[in-house]
Every structure is written in structure tokens, then in C-alpha cells.
């Protein structure tokens, strides 16, 4: 019997001896998984007792006792009493958050709370969104289905128009006895889109807060000559966290956690969506003061990749809609530095709100029985390749932070296991001990939560539409290939991008034309994926 199993066996024996009422929520299931794995290699030995009597203190005898205990506990967990709750879920979604985070190696980012979460969980260094824009990415998170499976790539189409029978992750937890609630931005509700009532036990909640508080910025919200009414791209005001939406979202989330603590009869699934660091880059002044803008990293490559299709990049994006930004042309160095300063300040502001939730979990003694997920919906181009947006298939737009802390999981680990946003749905169901619905595109990476040396995918896929074409990307540990073609169009008409991150981490040159063998290998893998659906359109 492995020595590491002895404490777990003793824990299970204590549970049986002291009675089911003393079993900590969620602990038995996690411990049983580990013991079952350890004992598989010893099952034959347990079936064949030794010829000589075995001392009661030996690990062999102890293993037999544990095997008996396991059988009993399997019966307990198969029909758990009402007071033996499965783990809670706290899903923290952060808008436009790329891995500009201390624990991801950013040398200037001030993110102590996200760093603390990583210290008690697993940090995924090769996590990718399924499409680098808000609504499709969030649809992928909630449905476990890729945009090309649903057929929704835009901001205005609700996923249920295209996939009316989809069961979202929170809806699935709700059907399995959880109280499911959503605060802040979980679904994208702008551009004519709407929330999804079926996902929640009660109506989702959003704060009412001013976008700007400084008079000069409020004045800039009046329509200008170009019809822009969004105001400036940044604000730094000496105000409290609760002046802006994210402070109010954190305040409400802490209140919900306090209510959950008093409700011992039902586990919760709480999704909390913070708005920053999405544009405009707004944060209370003290978060701006955390940074010396002279020390902030500036973009190293300001032009699109050489030999890439012209439509693969964009100089537009939402930044151009803000009234103090030039409508066309390059962003000068001073403005670049100011915008990067704003992004970092807004990231630190979001980090502080996340810290309020994590401290509440600790203070309410909920941390040990709650799965916590931090997820950024997509990355963001901070001037690299000359872009100020998400909206591409490139690394800075597609790579995201994902951190998972779970009861029974490893702590303080980092992994190169490759995962996609859609993988979170089946991972959460497995960690919670729930059945996983059939038909999901995602695959569970729960094994990596239990053992950071485990592997996940060999490659990930993501998409972005542009100019009537769909760019289907495949990314493995070294390369990214993007196939641009009309959906269901002829394969031979596709344009190809290929980047080698081992020698060109900044994507300066498309090497598809000189790397036919690698392109063929990656296209073969991509061809085995289901054909993408076209954008859903309402029948006239």
C-alpha cells in the first residue's frame, strides 16, 4: 500500500467510527478517488491473503481494512444524506483579462489576490478561449459548445436562437439541486443580446453605476462630429471601489456568500462577472498609483505578421469608438503608454474585487468546500501588431488565464496542459461528482487538478470570422496554424497562416509557404474536427 494513502485511510476510518454526520462536505468523494486509484495496483494482493497471520499494524492489514471501509463509504456516497453536500462552485469571470498577472510571470502586474488564488490551486499556462470576442466566448463557457458547433460568432445573436436545447453549466447544476445565481457580466447583454433566464435559479443581477464620474469625462459623452458617445478611453478618479460597477458586484457577491453560509441545505453555483479591465480603462486613482508608467512594457512588434493575409489583422476594434482616440492611423507613444497604464490599473482594480470574494470564503469557512475558478474570456492586443482589440486568432487575443482551486486538488501548481474554455463545463461536473451531459465539445481536465503532471489536450482550436471567411485555428505546444476559408467552401481555396512559437514567439512571420509538411500535419488534425456551421440567421 502506498505510504501516501495511510493518512487518507485513517481519515476514512475516522469518518466511519465517528459517524456520517462528521464527514466534511466534499472530502469523502475526493479521498475515495485517490484511494481507489492507489488500491487498484494492490487489488490482487488483497484477494490472496498471506499464509502467515498479518499484524494488525501492518500496511497490508491496514489496506484490507481500508478496502472494507471503501465499500461502505461507496454506499454512503451513492445515497448521501441531505446534510452531506457536494462542493460549492464560485466561477469568477473577468472581461478582457489576459495573463498580465503576477503569478503568470508579469514583472510589473500588481495582482496579489489572483496570485494568492494560484497559490492554493492550479494555474494553467496554456489555456485558450474558443473565440476572442465576448459573447461567443461566454457562450462556449456556459454551454460547453464551441462557436462553430453552435453557429454563433457575433455579439447580437443569442445562443438559444441557434441551439434552443442547450443545457448550460449553471442550468445543469441547478437541475442537480444547486442554487445557481449570476452577478455582473456572465452573458454578453449588449448589441441587442440578452441574458439567459434558464441558467439561473433567480433572475441574474447587474449593478447600476456611472461609467464616468469626472465632469470633464461626462462632458465628453456628448456626441462628437463622428457621432461617438462613449466618452474617453480612461479615467482615474479619487473615489471608492464602489463608485464603479465592479466594486458593487464584489459587494453583492460577498452578501450572497453570507446568505449561503446560513443555508446549509443546498450547495451553490455562483457566477460573478467583473467588467474590468474591459475598455474604458477605468479604475480608482489608487490603482493607477500602483504603477510607474515609465516601467510598463511597451509593444515590441507594431506591425502585422509578414506574409499574413491582410484581413487576419485589424486596426479597428472598440478603441476607435472612444472620443479621445484618433479615428484612424497609429497610436502615438505617449497615448500607448497611457493606455497600457490604464489596462494595468483596471486589472489591479479587478484583482482587488476578487480578493474580497476570496477573503469572504475564508472568513465564512466556505473555502475548503468550494471549487473556485478564475477565467478570462479572451486576451487583448495592447498595441502589439499595431492592434488595440481582441478580435483575432493571434496569441495575445486567444491565450487566457485559467486558475482552478478545488477541494482535494493540488495547491500552488502550474501546468503546461493545454485546455480550452469549453473544457471547464465537464471539469466542474466531474469535480462536483455530477453526471456530465452528452454532446459537449469540452473534455474534463479534472485529472490535472488532482495531479498537475497529468496531461490534457494535444492541441486546442479556436476561430475568428473576418470578411466572409472563418479562420479556424489549431494551436499545439509549438505551432499555430490558421485556415481561412468560407464555411463549407473548397479546401483548396483556403489561405493559411503558420507560426512557430519556439523560434518566433512574437508572430513576426507567417511561414506557411515554406513549411508544407507541418501545414499538412496540422490541417489533417483540423480536418478531423467537425465542419463549422455558418453564422445562424433568422429565417425570413
N, C-alpha and C positions, 0 to 999 in steps of 0.2 A: 504493500500500500504506500503511495507517495507520501512523504512526510508532510507536504503542504496540505494534505487532506485531513490530518488529525484535528486541527482546530475546528474545521468545518464539521467533522463528525461529532465532536464534543458539543458544538453549538446545537446540532440536531437532536442529540441525546437530551440536552438540557430542555429543548423545546417540548420533547415528549414527556419528560419527567415532570416538568412544571405545568404542563397543560397547554392546549392550543391557545388559551387566552393570552399567553405570554409571548407568542411568536410575533416579532416585529413585522409590520406590514412590508411585504415585498422581499424580505430576507430569505425566507424558506425557498422560494422559487429560484432565486439566483444561486443559493448554496446547493440546491439539488442539481442544478445544471452542471456546476463544477464537479460535484461528487460523481454524478453519472458518468461524466467524461473520464474521470480518474479511474473509476472502477471497471470500465469496460475491459481494460487490459488484464484485470485480475479475476474476471468472472469465472474462468475455467478453474482457477485455483480454489475459488470459494466452493465450487461444486465438488471438489475432490479433497475431503478433509485429510489432514496428515495422520499418519499411523499413530504417532505418539500424542498424548494429550497436550493441548496448547495452553500455555499460561494465559490467564485472563488479561494480563497487562500487555501482551504482545500485540504488534500491529496487525498480525493475521487475524487473531481473535477479535480485535477491535474492528477490523474490516468487516467480519461476519456480522457483528452487532450492528454496524452502520448499514449494511445491506438490508437487514431486517427493519431497521428504523426507516430507511428509504421507502420500503414497500408501504409502511404505514403512512408515511408523510405523503406519498403519491396519492393515497386515498383521501387524505385531508385536503390537499390542494385541488384534487379533482372535484371535490364538492366543498369549497371553502365556506366557513360560516360567514354570516353577514358582517362580522366585525373584523374579518381578515381582508383588508382592502388591497387591491393591486396598486402599483405605484401611480402617483400623480404625474402629470405632464405639464411643464412650463415651456412653451415654444416662443422664443424671442426672435422676432423678425426685424431686421434693420434695413431701411431703404437706402440703396446705392452704396452699401458698405463693402469696400474692397479690403484686402488684407493689409491695410495701412494701420497695423495694430502691433503693439509692443511684443506680444508673445509670438507673432509671426516674423519677428526679426526686424521690424521697422525701427531704426535707431532714434527717431525723434518723436514717435507717437506716444502720447500720454494716455494710456488706456489701462489703468490699474485694475479695474473691475473685470474687464474681459480677460485680462491676464490671470486674475485670480480664478476665474471660471476654468480656464485652461489648466490651471494647476490642480484642479480637482476632477478633471475629465480627460478626454482625448481630443487633441487638435488635429484636424485634417488639413494637410498642406497641399493636397491635390484634389480639391473639391471644385466642382464646376456647376454653373447654372445650366438650364436647358435652353434658355433664350435670354439674351441680355436686354430685356425691357420688362417693365413692372408687371403688367397683367399676365402675359403668358408664363413668366417665371413663377408667379404666385399660383397660377392655375396648376402648374407642374407640382409645386409643393403640396397643395391641398388634395389634388386628385391622384397623384402618383402616376400621371399620364403625361407623356411628352407633348409639346405643342403640335408636332407632326402627326401624333395619334389623334388628338382632338380635332385639329384643323383650325386652330385659332392662333394667329400670330400678331393680331393688332390689339389696340387698347380698348376699343369700343364694343367688341363682341363678347357677350357673356358666355362662359364655357358651357353653361347648361343649354344654350341655344344649339350648340353642336353636339353635346354629349349629355342629354337630359337625364340619363340613368346613372351617371357617375355618382359614386358614394365617396364623399370627401373624407379625409383622415379624421377630422373632428366629428363628422357625422357618424363615422364608424365607431368611434369611441363612445359617442352619445348612445348609439344603439346597444352598446355593451355596458351600459349602466353608468357612464361618466356624465358629470355636469360639464358641458362644453360651452365655453364663453370666449368671445373675441373682443379685444380692445384695440383701438387705434387702427393702423393700416395693416390689414391682413389681405383682403382683396383690394384690387385697384378699382376705385369707385368713380374716378373722373372720366372724362371723354364720353359721357353717356352710359357708362357701365354702372353696375350696381353690386351690392353685397349679395351674399347667398344665405338666405334665412334658414335653409335646411341644414346648414353646417353647425348651427348653434342651438343650445337649449333655451336661451333667451335672446332677445334682439342684441346685436352687436352694439358696441358703444364707441363713439368718437367725441373728442373734446371740441369745444368752441373757444378758439383763441385767435388773437390777432396775428396776422402774418408778420407785420412790422409794428414797431412802437415808436420809433424816432419820427418826428414831424417831417423832416426832410425826405425820409423814405416813403412816408404815407403820401406826400405830395407827388412823388414820382409814380404813383399808381394811376394817375390820371392818364388817359390815352395820349400817346405822343403822335408825332407825324406819321409813324409807321403803324399806328393802331395798337401798340404794345401797352398792356396794362398790368404787367406782372411786377413792376417796381424794380429795385436794384437787385443784383445777384448776391449781395451780402448785407449783413447787419451785425453790429457789435454794440449792444446797449447794456448799461449797468443796471440790470434787472435780475429778478429771481428766476430760478429754473421754471417755476410755474407760470411765468408770463407767457411762455410759448407752449405749444401743444405737447411736446414730449414730456415736459415736467408734469403736466396734468395727467398724461397717460400713465406715467410711473406712479403718481399719487393714487389714481384709481386702481391700478394693479395691486398696489400694497393693500388697499382697502379690501379688494376681493380676496386676497390671500388671508387676511384676518378673518373674513367671514368663513372661508373654507376651513380654517382651523377649528371653528366652533361646530362645523358639520362633520361629524365623524362617521356618518353612514354612507358617504358617497365620495369616490375619488373625483378629481377634477382634471380637465384638459383646458388649460388657459393659454390662449394665443395672444401675445402682446406685440403690437407692431409700432415701432418708432419711426418717425418721419425723417429724421436727420441721420446721415449727412446729405440727403437729397437737397438739390437746389430749391430755394435760395440758401446759400451757406450762412445760416443764422444761428447764433448762439450767444448767451450772456457773455459780457465782456471778459469775465474772469477766465473763460475757456480760451479766448483769444490770447490772454496774457500768459498762458502756459507756454507759448512758443515765441522764439526769436525768429522772425521771418527770414532773417539772413541765413539761418541754418537749415531752412527747409529744402528738401530735394527738388530740383528743377528737372523738367523733362530732358532726357538725353538724346532722344530722336524726335525731330519735329516734322518729319515728312512721312508720307505713306511708304509702305514697303516697295522696294524696287521690283518692277515687273509684275506687280499685283494688278488685278482688274481695277479699273478706276472706280467702279461702283462699290468695291469692297470696303472703302473708307467713306467717311462723311465729314464735311466741315460744318455741318449744321447741328442738329441737336437742340435741346431746350435752352442752352446758354444764350443763344442768339435772341431769345424772346425776352430777355431781361433788359429793362430800359437804359441801363448804364453800360451795356455791352455793344460793341460795334456790330452792325448787321452783317458785315462781310469782312473778309480779309483776316490777317493774322492778329492774334492777341499779343500785345507788347509785353516786354519782360516784367515791367512793374505790375501790370494787371495780372500776369501769370502768377507772380509771387503772391499777390494779394488773394487771388482765388484759391491757390493751394493752401495758404494760411487759413482761409475760411473753411476749406474742407476738413483740415485737421482739427480746427476749433469745434466744428459741428460734430466730428467724430468723438472728441473728448466729452462734449455735452451729452451725446447719446450714451457713451460709456458710463457717465455719472448716473444716468437714469437706470441703466442696467444694474449698477451697484446697489441701488435702492431695493430692487427686487431680490437680489441675492442676499442682502442683509436681512430682509424680511423673512425669507425662507429659513435662515439660521435662527433668528430671534423667535420665530414661531415653531421651531423644532420640526419643520417640514422638509428640510434639505435632504435628510437621509432616506426619505420615501418619495422623492420627486425626481423624475427624469427632466433634465434641463438641456434645451437645445438652443444654441445661438446660430442664426442663419442670416447671411446677407443675400438679398435677392439677385444681385449681379454686381459686377465691378463697375469701374468708371475710368475713362481716359482723362487724366489730369494734364492735358497738353501733349501727351506722347502721341506721336504720329500726326501732330497738329490738330488733334481732336479733343473736344470738351463734351463728352457724352458717354453713354453706354453704346447701344445700337450697332455693335459689330460682332464679328466672330473672333476677334483677337484676344490675346491672353489677358490684357488689362480689363477687358469687359466681361470675359467669361469666367475667370477664376474668382472664387468666393471664399469667405471664411465659413467654416462649419466647426463648431465645438460641441461635444456631447458629454454630459456628466450624468451618470446613471447609477442607481443602487447596484452594487455588485460589480461595477465596471472598474477598469484600471484608472489610476489617477496620475495626472501630470505627464501624460504620454503624448508624443507626436508621431504621426504616421504618414507615409507616402502612399497609402492605399488610395486608389482612385475611386471617387464616388461622384454621383450626380444628385441634383436636387430631388429627383423622383425617388431616390433610394431612401429618403427619410421616412416616408409613409410606412413601408414594410418593416423598416428598422424599429420604429416606435411600436408597431403592433407586436413584434417579437419580444421586445424588451418588456412590454406590459403583459405578456402572456396571453394576448388576444389572437384569434384566428386572423390570417391575412387574406383579404378578398382576392379572388382570382382575377386575372386580367390586367394587373398593374404592370407598368413598364419598369418600375423600380425593383431592385433586389436588395434584400436586407444586408446591412454591414454590422449587425449586432455582434458577430464574432470578433470584429476589430475593437468594439467597445470592451469586450472581455479580455482580449489579448491583442495589444497594439502591433504585434508582429504578424498577425493574420493578414491575409490579402483580401481584396475586394474585386474590382473590375480590372480587366487587362487594358481597357480603354473606355473613354466616355464619348458621348455625342452631344452636340448642341446645334442649333440652327439660328439663322437670321435671314429674313427676306429683304431683297433690295431690287428695285427696278424690274419687277415682274419675275424675278428669279428667286429661288430659295438656295441659300448657302448652307449645305449640310456639312458639318464639321465633325471630324473624328480626331481625338487627341489621345495619344498614349504617353508613356513616360518620356519619350524623346521628341516625337513629331506631332505636328498638327497639319492635317490636310483638310481643305475645304473644297467641296464640289459645288460649283454654281451652275444651276440649270433650271429651266422651267419645270414645275412639278409635273411628274409623269412624262416629261419631254425626253427626246432621244439622248441616250447616254453619251454618244459621240459628240454632241454639241456642247457639252459641259466645258466650262473653264475651271482650271484647277489652281489652287494655292497650296504650297507646301513649305513648312518652316521647320528647321532643325534647331531645337532649343538648347542642344548640347554645345553647339558652336555659334549660334546666333540667338541668344535669349531675348534680344530686343526686336526681333522680327524685322530686320532691315532689308531682307532679300527673299523673294519668292523663288525657290529652287526647283519647282515642279518640272520645268523644262529639261533640267539636267539630272533628274533623279527618277527615271522611268520605273525602275524596279520597285522602289519604295512606294511610289504612287500606286502601282499595280497592287501591291500587297494591301495597302490601306483602302483602296477602292473595293477590293474583294471583300474586306470586312464590312465596309459600308453597304455594299450590295446585299449583304445578308440581313440587313436591317429592313423592317417593313417600309414600303414606299410611303413617302409623306403624303398626307392629304392636302388638297388645296385649301386656301382660306375659305371658311364657311361663309355662305351668303344666304340671306333670307330669300325664299322663293317669292317671286312676284305674282 
